[in-house]
């Protein structure tokens, strides 16, 4: 009877070790869940960025206003009938 009790105790300790510290332990499961949540958050941010880019692409395809705005701000272009004035501020001392 004593040997059976020792064997059962050793089996209990072995299974508890695998549960808490071994391969596929609870600690690893928690770590993987946190990693999945971080990845889902990152994916959500990328989906939002892609939606903004898709809207911008649609604006550029269908409207000249978006193209004109980009040309003005990014390339510094002006229309033929416009005059460009550059205002240079004096450095404050």
Rosetta constraint file for C-alpha pairs under 8 A:
AtomPair CA 1 CA 5 HARMONIC 6.36 0.50
AtomPair CA 2 CA 6 HARMONIC 6.30 0.50
AtomPair CA 3 CA 7 HARMONIC 6.12 0.50
AtomPair CA 4 CA 8 HARMONIC 6.08 0.50
AtomPair CA 5 CA 9 HARMONIC 6.07 0.50
AtomPair CA 6 CA 10 HARMONIC 6.14 0.50
AtomPair CA 7 CA 11 HARMONIC 6.19 0.50
AtomPair CA 8 CA 12 HARMONIC 6.12 0.50
AtomPair CA 9 CA 13 HARMONIC 6.18 0.50
AtomPair CA 10 CA 14 HARMONIC 6.09 0.50
AtomPair CA 11 CA 15 HARMONIC 6.17 0.50
AtomPair CA 12 CA 16 HARMONIC 6.10 0.50
AtomPair CA 13 CA 17 HARMONIC 6.06 0.50
AtomPair CA 14 CA 18 HARMONIC 6.45 0.50
AtomPair CA 15 CA 19 HARMONIC 6.20 0.50
AtomPair CA 16 CA 20 HARMONIC 6.19 0.50
AtomPair CA 17 CA 21 HARMONIC 5.52 0.50
AtomPair CA 17 CA 22 HARMONIC 6.13 0.50
AtomPair CA 18 CA 22 HARMONIC 4.03 0.50
AtomPair CA 18 CA 23 HARMONIC 6.46 0.50
AtomPair CA 18 CA 24 HARMONIC 7.73 0.50
AtomPair CA 18 CA 25 HARMONIC 6.23 0.50
AtomPair CA 19 CA 24 HARMONIC 7.56 0.50
AtomPair CA 19 CA 25 HARMONIC 4.88 0.50
AtomPair CA 19 CA 26 HARMONIC 6.25 0.50
AtomPair CA 20 CA 25 HARMONIC 5.18 0.50
AtomPair CA 20 CA 26 HARMONIC 5.72 0.50
AtomPair CA 20 CA 27 HARMONIC 6.71 0.50
AtomPair CA 21 CA 25 HARMONIC 5.54 0.50
AtomPair CA 21 CA 26 HARMONIC 7.63 0.50
AtomPair CA 21 CA 27 HARMONIC 7.20 0.50
AtomPair CA 23 CA 28 HARMONIC 7.84 0.50
AtomPair CA 24 CA 28 HARMONIC 5.90 0.50
AtomPair CA 24 CA 29 HARMONIC 6.64 0.50
AtomPair CA 25 CA 29 HARMONIC 6.34 0.50
AtomPair CA 26 CA 30 HARMONIC 6.24 0.50
AtomPair CA 27 CA 31 HARMONIC 6.26 0.50
AtomPair CA 28 CA 32 HARMONIC 6.08 0.50
AtomPair CA 29 CA 33 HARMONIC 6.19 0.50
AtomPair CA 30 CA 34 HARMONIC 6.29 0.50
AtomPair CA 31 CA 35 HARMONIC 6.21 0.50
AtomPair CA 32 CA 36 HARMONIC 6.09 0.50
AtomPair CA 33 CA 37 HARMONIC 6.21 0.50
AtomPair CA 34 CA 38 HARMONIC 6.27 0.50
AtomPair CA 35 CA 39 HARMONIC 6.21 0.50
AtomPair CA 36 CA 40 HARMONIC 6.13 0.50
AtomPair CA 37 CA 41 HARMONIC 6.17 0.50
AtomPair CA 38 CA 42 HARMONIC 6.20 0.50
AtomPair CA 39 CA 43 HARMONIC 6.07 0.50
AtomPair CA 40 CA 44 HARMONIC 6.14 0.50
AtomPair CA 41 CA 45 HARMONIC 6.41 0.50
AtomPair CA 42 CA 46 HARMONIC 6.32 0.50
AtomPair CA 43 CA 47 HARMONIC 6.10 0.50
AtomPair CA 44 CA 48 HARMONIC 6.24 0.50
AtomPair CA 45 CA 49 HARMONIC 6.25 0.50
AtomPair CA 46 CA 50 HARMONIC 6.07 0.50
AtomPair CA 47 CA 51 HARMONIC 6.24 0.50
AtomPair CA 48 CA 52 HARMONIC 6.44 0.50
AtomPair CA 49 CA 53 HARMONIC 6.30 0.50
AtomPair CA 50 CA 54 HARMONIC 6.06 0.50
AtomPair CA 51 CA 55 HARMONIC 6.22 0.50
AtomPair CA 52 CA 56 HARMONIC 6.26 0.50
AtomPair CA 53 CA 57 HARMONIC 6.14 0.50
AtomPair CA 54 CA 58 HARMONIC 6.22 0.50
AtomPair CA 55 CA 59 HARMONIC 6.24 0.50
AtomPair CA 56 CA 60 HARMONIC 6.22 0.50
AtomPair CA 57 CA 61 HARMONIC 6.15 0.50
AtomPair CA 58 CA 62 HARMONIC 6.15 0.50
AtomPair CA 59 CA 63 HARMONIC 5.55 0.50
AtomPair CA 59 CA 66 HARMONIC 6.00 0.50
AtomPair CA 60 CA 64 HARMONIC 6.93 0.50
AtomPair CA 60 CA 66 HARMONIC 5.56 0.50
AtomPair CA 60 CA 67 HARMONIC 5.79 0.50
AtomPair CA 63 CA 67 HARMONIC 7.19 0.50
AtomPair CA 64 CA 68 HARMONIC 6.01 0.50
AtomPair CA 65 CA 69 HARMONIC 6.06 0.50
AtomPair CA 66 CA 70 HARMONIC 6.25 0.50
AtomPair CA 67 CA 71 HARMONIC 6.19 0.50
AtomPair CA 68 CA 72 HARMONIC 6.15 0.50
AtomPair CA 69 CA 73 HARMONIC 6.18 0.50
AtomPair CA 70 CA 74 HARMONIC 5.51 0.50
AtomPair CA 70 CA 75 HARMONIC 7.23 0.50
AtomPair CA 71 CA 75 HARMONIC 5.02 0.50
AtomPair CA 71 CA 76 HARMONIC 6.36 0.50
AtomPair CA 71 CA 77 HARMONIC 5.62 0.50
AtomPair CA 72 CA 76 HARMONIC 4.72 0.50
AtomPair CA 72 CA 77 HARMONIC 4.78 0.50
AtomPair CA 72 CA 78 HARMONIC 6.36 0.50
AtomPair CA 73 CA 77 HARMONIC 7.70 0.50
AtomPair CA 78 CA 82 HARMONIC 6.40 0.50
AtomPair CA 78 CA 83 HARMONIC 7.60 0.50
AtomPair CA 78 CA 84 HARMONIC 7.24 0.50
